[in-house]
């Protein structure tokens, strides 16, 4: 069938992809870059104990904070993450890499904050492919 990332079925498909990438692991902490209004949290919630959603848009993280009970939300730039090195077990880029002006720098920043053996995961679906 046709894949639409903005339907419940699409979010479930992405959660399955994350689960396979995680290899069945549960992560202590996941940093979700590009969390927007918090909808992407559903992709990760079954595999993380602590969730931190980051987005460049203050309005988006404010909306996420108002709408979602679980998790922490913060305005931040993917190119300058406000985290120390090795601060998290997993980093996810949730449909955001195509917006980042320097993808290599964003990925390097993700690698900086992920502890050894951690996971960097990305999805960037759209309705055209």
N, C-alpha and C positions, 0 to 999 in steps of 0.2 A: 504494500500500500504506500500511499504518499506520506512522507514524513513531514510533520509540522512541529517545530520545536516549542511552539507556544500553546500546545494543548496538553491536557493531563497525560495523554499517551506519550507525547514527545518528552515530557519531563521524566516519565517512568523509563523511557528508553535511555535517556542520558544517565539516570541513576544506575541502570544496569551496566552501562559502559564504565562508570566510575567504579562500581563494585568489581568488575573484571580487572580493571587497572590496579585496584587495591589488592587484588589477589586474596580477598577474604579478610584482609586486615581491618581492624578498627583503629582509628587514629585518635590520639589524645587531643590534638588541636589542629584545626584546618583553617587556613586563611583563604577566604574567597575574594579574589580580586575581580572587580566588576560586578559586585553583588546587586547593584541597582536597588530596586525596592524590596529585595529580599526573596523573591520567588525562587531563585536558584538554590536557596538553602535546602529545598526539598531533594535536590540531587544528592546531597551529601549526608543528610541527617541520620540515616541508618548506620553510617560508618564512622561518625565522629562523636567525641564526647564534648568538645568545646569548639564552638564556631565563632569566627571573627569575620564579619563581612566588611569589605573595604570598597569604596567607590569614590571616584573623583567628584561626583555630584553630591553636594551637601543636601540638596533637596531629596535626592533618592535615598540616602542613608537615613535622613530624618523620617521619611515615609516608612522605611523598613523598620526603624525603631518603634514607630507608633503601631504598626500592623503586626509585628511578629514578637512573641513573648520571649522565645529562647534565642540565645546568641547575643553577640556584642556587635556594634555597628560603628564605623568610623570613616570620616572623609580622609582619603589618602590617594596619592599618586602612585601608580604601578612602577614608575621609574625611581621613586624614592620612598620605599616602604618604611614606616615608622617602627621598625622591629630590629632587635639585635640579631646578629648572626646566629644560626642554628636555633631560632626561637620557636619553630613549629615542626610538626611531623609531615604536614602536607600543605601545598599551595595549589589552588585551583584558579584558572582564568576562565571565568564564566561569560562566554560570548563577548569578549572584550578585546582580544588581541588585534582584531582588525581596526580598532580605534586608537591603538597605542602608536605614537609616532616612531618609536624605536623598539621593535619587537625583540631584537637581540639584547638590548639593555634591560628590558622588562624580564626576560628569561634569566639573565644573569642575576638580577635582583632577587628573583624567586629562588634561584639556587643558593644565594647568600643566606637567606633566612630559613631554608629547609635544613634540618639536621641530617647528618649522614644516614643513609638508608631510607630517607623520606621520599615522598612522591610529589612530583610536579605534574599536574593534570590540566588539560585545556579542552574546551569545546567552543566551537564557533559556527554553529549551524545557522542556516537561514532557510527560508521557504523556497529558494530557488535551487538548492542542492543539498 
